[in-house]
Amino acid sequence: MKEKERAIRPEPLPPKMKMEPFVKNLFRGKIDPHIFAFPELDQGALEIVDDMKLEMEKFLNAENISTFSPGPRISSEFIEKLKQVGIFKANIPKQYGGLELSCTEMIALAEVYAKDLSLFHTLNTHVHYISSLFSNFASEELKEKFLPSLASGDLQIGFALWEENAGVDVSKLNCTADFFGSSFILTGKKKWVCNGGIADKFIVFAAEEKNPIGGVPDVVTCFLVDKHAEGVSARSMDTLGVNGYNAWEVTFDKTVVPMENIIGVQGEGLSILRSLINGKLTLTGAYAGLLRDLLNATVHHAINKETFGKPLIEYHIVQQHLAEAATRIYALESISFMTADLYDNVEDPDIEVETAIVKLHSSETLLFVLQKCMAVLGSDAYLKDKPYERILRDALFSPMVESSADSLRMTIALHCLSHVGKNFQEHVIERRNPLFYPAKALKYMYTKQMKFFDIDPDYKAVVHEHCHPSLETPAELLEKAVILLGRCTEETLVRWGKDIDDQQMNLARLADIAVDLYVSAAVLARSSRALSIGLRNCDTDVNMAFAIGLEASKRVDTTVKLLLDSPYCNNDDDKNNFIN
């Protein structure tokens, strides 16, 4: 991997295309058919990724690292071994000694080194957060100074964002940066500092000023801080799982940081954070690789263990558990690569919502597959002398430490409603003020007699025209669900108006519909490609598309009914009164 140069591609890379946000437009009841061209790596890129995966697998085997082994403590000595593999240069620009891999290629590679989650989080911090931050935002002077060392692995930098009361909610940052003379004075404490134990420096996000009303930071700035600077102290955190991972707590006590150590533009720290989404996408690749290993081990357990005179695998309920786990992993892989393709090949991609969906779905898929595998493994999953125990502990790390599922749902729904608000503004005003628009009100009362779930017979479907003919049924189910989401969005805005921010249950339901639709579209695109190019075992892809599409359609119908019945006919009001 260290010596490998990127091969000349069979064809030059096409220019990036312009594309409107996909999921946000689903809330308008519209679907972009271009999404159904499922991504694939060209031959040159595929060869490089395969070579890199092979080198990484050799290293993991030599170090006896597997999904079910105890895993190494990530120390300076271990980093020296990783440097020989060359993994640190993966996505650094070529002119600084890197390989400049795409997000899609990095997801494929992450599936290999995620066999140990401590190793994955260590590399993910270096490769995706630190390297991407320097490549995209640092000054030319800082790039020349630090990127070659980052590519070789000689320089390790910790990522200090999270605090006691500020996870992804950076409005709660208490670490402050006060300007004094020609420098900043950092004061505050950071928790969950990634790679803190092996770091030479830290990337620190701090609030420059505080608004006296509410204490919301006016600006957040990104700083590069030397680990050995005066006023810096650190200690390791004792975690339940991911024990090889260097999670540290770092305190800054009036630490002086010169102006030239600002990363990016002063006060643009929030923009930097929003741009580091490819690090979130590789997390899904890690989960997919980890869960495939776990599912394979569970299948072998079901084949070899007998109960009441026959193997577990012959019981239909066990087959159901395994099939449901495989289906969720397939869906996770599909949305991961589709979102990575949008990141790589769309000009100025607006994929914040898609990334939130991927992150939400990956966290929930992780727990879902663990539950299904535990149901098959039984008591063996809870024994320390069995190989599954470490996965159960380590897998809880990211869903608990990173964004919560509820906050991700709010992000998805509110961003999408904000995007489509202007499109529905005229209809919403007319329906909320029937006395000012009597003709419109009468027309609506007449058309309301039509069933909400009926599709206009004159509507021209477009999805099935961009998919393989064998997938017409799931394509039609997806298109119907998109139309329902558009209607639900309008109904929600009419009913709640500006008070929609307080309707978290309904926002969560809209987000769940968006997740189901995005997953269905990705799976449909992937299975259509498999059929079109004649992949071996493509009949399995078809089964996946039908199963996922049908289940998603049923969930959407149920969720839409809950939305329309809110708050008095679906127990929302009763539950709120009970808590209050």
C-alpha positions in Angstrom: 0.0 0.0 0.0 2.9 2.4 0.8 4.4 2.0 -2.6 1.3 1.7 -4.6 0.5 4.5 -7.0 -2.9 5.1 -8.4 -3.3 3.4 -11.7 -4.3 5.2 -14.8 -8.1 4.9 -15.1 -9.6 3.2 -18.2 -11.5 6.4 -18.8 -11.0 9.9 -17.4 -13.2 10.9 -14.5 -16.4 12.7 -15.7 -17.0 16.2 -14.4 -19.1 16.4 -11.3 -22.8 16.8 -12.0 -25.2 19.3 -10.5 -28.1 17.8 -8.6 -30.8 19.1 -6.3 -30.9 17.5 -2.8 -32.6 14.2 -3.1 -34.2 13.5 0.2 -35.3 17.1 0.8 -37.3 17.0 -2.5 -39.0 13.8 -1.4 -40.9 16.1 1.1 -42.3 17.9 -2.0 -43.6 14.5 -3.3 -41.0 14.5 -6.0 -38.3 11.9 -6.7 -35.2 12.4 -8.9 -34.8 9.4 -11.2 -31.0 10.1 -11.6 -30.5 8.5 -8.2 -31.2 5.1 -9.6 -27.8 4.9 -11.3 -26.2 3.0 -8.5 -22.4 3.8 -8.2 -19.6 1.5 -9.0 -15.8 1.9 -9.0 -14.0 1.9 -12.3 -11.5 -0.9 -12.9 -8.4 1.2 -12.0 -9.9 2.4 -8.7 -11.2 -1.1 -7.9 -7.7 -2.6 -8.4 -6.2 -0.1 -6.0 -8.9 -0.6 -3.3 -8.5 -4.4 -3.6 -4.7 -4.1 -3.3 -5.0 -1.9 -0.2 -7.6 -4.2 1.4 -5.3 -7.2 0.8 -2.3 -5.3 2.4 -4.5 -4.4 5.4 -5.8 -7.9 5.8 -2.2 -9.2 5.8 -1.3 -6.8 8.5 -4.3 -7.6 10.6 -3.6 -11.4 10.3 0.0 -10.8 11.2 -1.0 -8.9 14.3 -3.7 -11.6 15.1 -6.5 -8.9 14.9 -9.9 -10.2 14.0 -13.5 -9.3 14.7 -13.6 -11.7 17.7 -10.1 -11.3 19.1 -9.4 -9.1 22.2 -7.8 -6.4 20.1 -4.6 -4.4 20.6 -4.0 -1.4 22.7 -3.4 1.5 20.3 0.1 2.6 21.4 3.0 4.5 19.8 4.6 1.1 19.0 1.5 -0.1 17.2 1.3 3.2 15.3 4.9 2.5 14.1 3.7 -0.8 12.6 0.7 0.9 10.9 3.0 3.5 9.3 4.7 0.6 7.4 1.4 -0.3 5.9 0.8 3.2 4.6 -2.8 3.6 5.7 -2.3 7.2 7.0 -1.8 8.6 3.5 -5.2 7.2 2.2 -7.1 10.5 1.5 -4.4 13.1 1.7 -3.7 15.0 -1.6 -1.0 13.5 -3.9 1.2 16.6 -3.8 1.7 16.1 0.0 2.5 12.4 -0.3 -1.0 11.0 -0.2 -3.1 8.6 -2.3 -6.2 10.9 -2.5 -8.8 8.1 -2.3 -12.4 9.0 -2.8 -15.1 8.6 -0.1 -16.5 5.5 -1.9 -13.0 3.9 -1.9 -12.5 4.7 1.8 -15.8 3.1 2.7 -14.7 -0.1 1.0 -11.4 0.0 2.8 -13.0 0.8 6.2 -14.8 -2.6 6.0 -11.5 -4.3 6.5 -9.8 -2.3 9.3 -13.1 -2.2 11.2 -12.5 -5.8 12.4 -11.3 -4.0 15.5 -13.4 -1.0 16.5 -10.6 0.6 18.5 -8.4 0.5 15.4 -11.2 1.8 13.3 -11.9 4.8 15.4 -8.2 5.6 15.7 -7.7 5.5 11.9 -11.0 7.2 11.2 -10.0 10.2 13.3 -6.7 10.5 11.6 -7.7 9.8 8.0 -11.1 11.4 7.8 -11.3 14.2 10.4 -7.7 15.4 10.8 -6.4 14.8 7.3 -9.6 16.2 5.7 -9.6 19.2 7.9 -6.0 20.1 7.0 -6.5 19.3 3.3 -9.6 21.5 2.9 -9.2 24.3 5.4 -5.6 24.8 6.6 -3.5 27.6 5.2 -0.9 26.7 2.5 1.8 27.2 5.2 0.2 24.7 7.6 -0.4 22.3 4.7 3.2 22.3 3.7 4.3 21.9 7.3 2.0 19.2 8.5 0.3 17.2 5.7 3.5 15.2 4.7 3.9 14.2 8.3 0.3 13.2 8.5 0.6 11.2 5.4 3.6 9.3 6.7 2.0 8.8 10.2 4.9 10.6 11.9 2.4 13.2 13.2 -0.6 12.2 15.2 -3.2 14.8 16.1 -6.1 14.4 18.6 -9.6 15.7 17.8 -11.1 17.8 20.6 -14.7 18.8 20.1 -17.0 17.1 22.7 -17.5 18.5 26.2 -19.5 17.5 29.3 -22.6 19.3 28.1 -21.8 19.7 24.4 -21.8 16.7 22.1 -22.9 17.5 18.6 -24.8 20.5 20.1 -22.0 23.0 19.7 -24.2 25.8 21.1 -23.3 24.4 24.5 -19.5 24.8 24.1 -17.9 26.1 27.3 -14.3 26.0 26.1 -13.6 29.6 25.2 -10.9 31.4 23.2 -10.3 35.0 24.3 -8.3 37.2 22.0 -5.4 38.9 23.7 -2.8 40.8 21.8 -1.7 38.6 18.9 -2.9 35.3 20.4 -5.9 33.5 21.8 -6.2 32.2 25.4 -7.9 28.8 25.6 -9.8 27.9 28.7 -12.0 24.8 29.2 -12.2 21.1 29.3 -12.7 18.6 26.4 -13.9 15.0 26.8 -13.7 12.1 24.3 -10.6 13.5 22.7 -10.0 11.0 19.9 -6.4 9.7 19.8 -5.5 11.8 22.8 -3.0 9.3 24.2 -0.9 9.1 21.0 -1.3 12.7 19.8 1.4 15.3 19.4 -1.1 18.1 18.9 -4.8 18.7 19.2 -7.4 20.2 17.0 -9.6 22.2 19.3 -13.0 23.8 18.6 -13.7 26.7 21.0 -16.2 29.5 21.3 -14.7 33.0 20.9 -17.5 35.0 22.5 -20.6 34.3 24.5 -24.0 35.9 23.9 -25.2 37.1 27.4 -28.7 36.0 26.6 -28.8 32.2 26.5 -25.0 31.8 26.4 -24.9 30.7 22.7 -21.5 31.1 21.1 -21.4 33.9 18.6 -18.5 32.3 16.7 -16.7 28.9 16.9 -13.1 28.7 15.7 -10.9 25.8 15.1 -7.4 25.9 16.6 -4.2 23.7 16.4 -2.8 23.4 19.9 0.5 21.7 20.9 0.0 18.9 23.4 3.0 20.2 25.4 2.0 23.8 25.5 1.7 25.5 28.9 -1.6 24.9 30.6 -2.5 21.7 28.8 -3.1 18.6 30.9 -4.7 15.3 29.9 -5.8 12.0 31.4 -7.2 8.8 29.8 -10.9 7.9 30.1 -11.9 4.4 31.4 -14.5 3.1 28.9 -16.8 0.1 29.0 -15.8 -1.1 25.6 -13.4 -0.2 22.7 -10.7 -0.5 25.3 -7.8 -0.1 22.9 -9.1 3.3 21.8 -7.3 6.4 23.1 -10.2 8.4 24.5 -8.8 11.2 26.7 -10.0 14.1 28.7 -8.0 17.3 28.0 -8.0 20.5 30.1 -6.8 23.9 28.8 -5.9 26.4 31.6 -5.2 29.7 29.9 -3.3 28.1 27.1 -1.8 30.5 24.6 -2.4 29.8 20.9 -0.9 32.0 18.2 -3.1 33.5 15.4 -1.3 31.4 12.8 -2.6 28.2 14.4 -6.1 29.0 13.4 -7.4 26.3 11.0 -9.7 27.8 8.3 -11.3 31.2 8.7 -11.7 32.6 12.1 -15.2 32.1 13.3 -16.0 29.4 10.7 -15.7 26.4 12.9 -19.3 25.3 12.5 -18.9 25.3 8.7 -15.8 23.1 9.1 -17.7 20.6 11.3 -20.5 20.4 8.8 -18.1 19.6 6.0 -16.4 16.6 7.8 -19.3 14.3 6.8 -17.2 11.7 5.0 -15.9 10.6 8.4 -19.5 9.8 9.3 -20.0 7.8 6.1 -17.0 5.5 6.7 -18.5 4.6 10.0 -21.3 2.8 8.1 -18.7 0.9 6.1 -17.1 -0.2 9.4 -20.5 -1.3 10.8 -21.2 -3.3 7.6 -17.9 -5.2 7.7 -18.3 -5.9 11.4 -21.9 -7.1 11.2 -21.1 -9.3 8.2 -18.5 -11.1 10.3 -20.9 -11.4 13.2 -23.6 -12.7 11.0 -21.3 -15.3 9.3 -20.2 -16.5 12.8 -23.9 -16.7 13.8 -24.8 -18.8 10.7 -22.0 -21.2 11.5 -23.2 -21.5 15.1 -26.7 -22.2 13.8 -25.4 -24.9 11.4 -23.3 -26.7 14.0 -25.5 -26.5 17.0 -28.3 -29.1 17.3 -31.5 -28.7 19.3 -34.2 -31.4 19.6 -32.4 -33.6 17.2 -31.8 -31.1 14.3 -29.6 -28.1 13.6 -30.8 -24.7 14.6 -30.5 -23.5 11.0 -33.5 -25.8 10.0 -35.9 -24.0 12.3 -38.0 -21.3 10.4 -37.8 -18.8 13.3 -34.0 -19.0 13.2 -34.0 -18.6 9.4 -36.2 -15.5 9.9 -33.8 -14.0 12.4 -30.8 -14.5 10.0 -32.8 -13.2 7.0 -33.9 -10.1 8.8 -30.3 -9.4 9.9 -29.0 -9.9 6.3 -31.6 -7.6 4.9 -30.7 -4.8 7.2 -27.0 -5.2 6.4 -27.8 -5.1 2.7 -29.8 -1.9 3.1 -27.0 -0.3 5.2 -24.4 -1.1 2.5 -26.7 0.3 -0.2 -27.3 3.7 1.4 -23.6 4.0 2.4 -22.3 3.7 -1.1 -25.1 5.8 -2.6 -24.4 8.7 -0.3 -20.7 8.3 -0.8 -21.3 8.6 -4.5 -23.2 11.8 -4.0 -20.4 13.2 -2.0 -17.8 12.2 -4.6 -19.6 13.1 -7.9 -22.0 15.9 -7.2 -20.9 19.5 -7.4 -21.4 21.2 -4.0 -23.5 18.3 -2.7 -26.3 19.1 -0.3 -26.3 15.8 1.5 -26.5 16.8 5.2 -29.8 15.1 5.4 -28.7 12.0 3.6 -25.7 11.7 5.9 -27.9 12.0 9.0 -30.1 9.2 7.6 -27.0 7.0 7.0 -25.8 7.7 10.5 -29.3 7.0 12.1 -29.8 3.9 10.0 -26.4 2.5 10.8 -26.8 3.0 14.6 -30.2 1.3 14.6 -29.0 -1.4 12.2 -26.1 -2.2 14.5 -28.4 -2.7 17.5 -31.0 -4.6 15.4 -28.5 -7.1 14.0 -26.9 -7.6 17.4 -30.3 -8.4 18.8 -31.1 -10.9 16.0 -27.7 -12.6 16.3 -28.1 -12.8 20.1 -31.5 -14.5 19.7 -29.7 -17.2 17.7 -26.5 -17.4 19.8 -28.5 -17.6 23.0 -26.5 -17.7 26.2 -23.2 -18.1 24.3 -23.4 -14.4 23.5 -23.0 -13.6 27.1 -20.0 -15.6 28.0 -16.5 -14.1 28.2 -14.8 -17.2 26.8 -16.9 -17.0 23.7 -15.8 -14.7 20.8 -19.0 -12.5 20.7 -18.6 -10.7 24.0 -16.3 -8.0 22.7 -18.5 -7.1 19.8 -21.5 -6.6 22.2 -19.6 -4.1 24.3 -17.7 -2.3 21.6 -20.7 -1.9 19.3 -22.4 0.3 21.8 -19.7 3.0 21.6 -20.7 5.0 18.6 -24.6 5.1 19.1 -24.0 6.3 22.6 -21.1 8.7 22.2 -22.1 10.3 18.8 -25.4 11.9 17.9 -28.5 10.4 19.5 -31.2 8.9 17.3 -33.7 11.5 18.4 -31.5 14.4 17.5 -30.8 12.9 14.1 -34.5 12.6 13.5 -35.0 16.2 14.4 -32.2 17.2 12.0 -33.7 15.2 9.1 -37.2 16.5 9.5 -36.5 20.2 10.3 -33.9 20.5 7.5 -36.4 19.0 5.0 -39.3 21.1 6.1 -37.2 24.2 6.0 -36.2 23.4 2.4 -39.8 22.8 1.1 -41.5 25.5 3.1 -41.5 28.0 0.3 -43.0 25.4 -2.1 -46.0 24.9 0.1 -46.3 28.4 1.4 -49.1 29.5 -0.8 -51.2 26.4 -0.1 -50.5 26.6 3.6 -51.6 30.3 3.8 -54.8 29.5 1.8 -55.8 26.5 3.9 -55.0 28.2 7.3 -57.1 31.2 6.3 -60.3 29.9 4.8 -62.3 33.1 5.4 -59.9 35.0 3.2 -59.9 32.3 0.5 -63.5 30.9 0.4 -63.3 29.5 -3.1 -60.1 27.7 -2.3 -61.6 26.4 1.0 -64.7 25.0 -0.9 -62.5 23.4 -3.5 -60.4 21.8 -0.8 -63.5 20.5 1.1 -64.7 18.9 -2.2 -61.4 17.3 -3.1 -61.0 16.2 0.6 -63.7 13.6 -0.1 -61.1 11.7 -2.1 -59.2 9.2 0.0 -55.8 10.5 1.3 -54.1 7.3 0.2 -55.4 7.3 -3.4 -53.2 8.1 -6.3 -54.4 10.3 -9.1 -55.1 8.0 -12.0 -53.6 10.6 -14.4 -50.3 10.6 -12.5 -47.4 9.4 -14.7 -45.0 7.1 -12.8 -41.3 7.6 -13.5 -39.5 5.3 -11.1 -40.1 2.0 -12.8 -38.8 3.5 -16.1 -35.4 3.9 -14.6 -35.3 0.4 -12.9 -35.1 -3.2 -14.2 -38.6 -4.4 -15.4 -38.5 -7.2 -12.8 -38.6 -4.6 -10.1 -41.8 -2.8 -11.2 -43.7 -3.7 -8.0 -41.2 -2.2 -5.4 -40.8 0.8 -7.8 -44.5 1.5 -7.7 -44.6 1.1 -3.9 -41.7 3.6 -3.6 -43.4 6.2 -5.9 -46.7 5.9 -4.0 -44.9 6.4 -0.7 -43.1 9.5 -2.0 -46.5 11.0 -3.0 -47.8 10.3 0.5 -44.8 12.0 2.1 -45.5 15.1 0.0 -49.1 15.2 1.1 -48.1 14.6 4.7 -45.7 17.4 4.6 -48.3 19.9 3.4 -50.8 18.6 6.0 -48.3 18.9 8.8 -47.4 22.5 7.8 -51.1 23.5 7.6 -51.9 21.9 10.9 -49.0 23.1 13.0 -47.5 26.1 11.1 -44.7 27.8 13.0 -45.4 25.5 16.0 -44.0 22.5 14.2 -40.8 22.7 16.2 -42.7 21.7 19.3 -44.2 18.6 17.6 -41.2 16.3 18.1 -43.3 13.1 17.8 -44.6 14.1 14.4 -41.2 15.3 13.3 -39.8 11.9 14.2 -42.5 10.3 12.1 -41.7 12.4 9.1 -38.0 11.5 9.5 -38.8 7.8 9.8 -40.7 8.0 6.5 -37.7 9.8 4.9 -35.4 7.0 6.1 -37.6 4.3 4.7 -37.8 6.0 1.3 -34.1 6.7 1.0 -33.3 3.1 2.0 -35.9 1.8 -0.5 -34.4 4.0 -3.3 -30.9 2.8 -2.6 -31.8 -0.8 -2.5 -33.9 -0.5 -5.6 -31.0 1.1 -7.5 -28.5 -1.5 -6.3 -30.7 -4.5 -7.2 -31.6 -3.0 -10.5 -27.9 -2.6 -11.3 -27.2 -6.2 -10.2 -29.9 -7.5 -12.6 -28.9 -5.2 -15.5 -25.2 -6.3 -15.5 -26.0 -10.0 -14.6 -24.2 -10.3 -11.3 -24.0 -13.8 -9.9 -26.8 -14.5 -7.4 -28.6 -11.4 -8.5 -31.9 -13.2 -7.6 -30.9 -12.5 -4.0 -30.8 -8.8 -4.8 -34.3 -9.0 -6.2 -35.5 -10.7 -3.1 -33.9 -8.0 -1.0 -35.6 -5.3 -3.1 -39.0 -6.9 -2.7 -38.7 -7.5 1.0 -37.3 -4.1 1.9 -39.7 -2.3 -0.4 -42.8 -4.1 0.9 -41.9 -3.6 4.5 -41.0 0.1 4.0 -44.3 0.7 2.2 -46.3 -0.9 5.1 -44.4 1.2 7.7 -45.0 4.4 5.7 -48.7 3.7 5.5 -48.8 3.1 9.3 -46.7 6.2 10.0 -48.9 8.4 7.8 -52.0 7.3 9.7 -50.3 8.2 13.0 -49.4 11.6 11.6 -53.0 12.3 10.4 -54.5 11.1 13.7 -52.1 13.2 15.9 -52.5 14.3 18.6 -55.9 13.0 19.9 -56.5 9.8 18.0 -53.1 8.1 18.3 -52.4 8.4 22.1 -49.9 11.3 21.7 -52.0 13.6 23.9 -52.7 10.9 26.5 -49.0 10.1 26.8 -48.0 13.7 27.1 -50.6 14.2 29.8 -49.4 11.2 31.7 -45.9 12.5 31.8 -47.0 16.0 32.8 
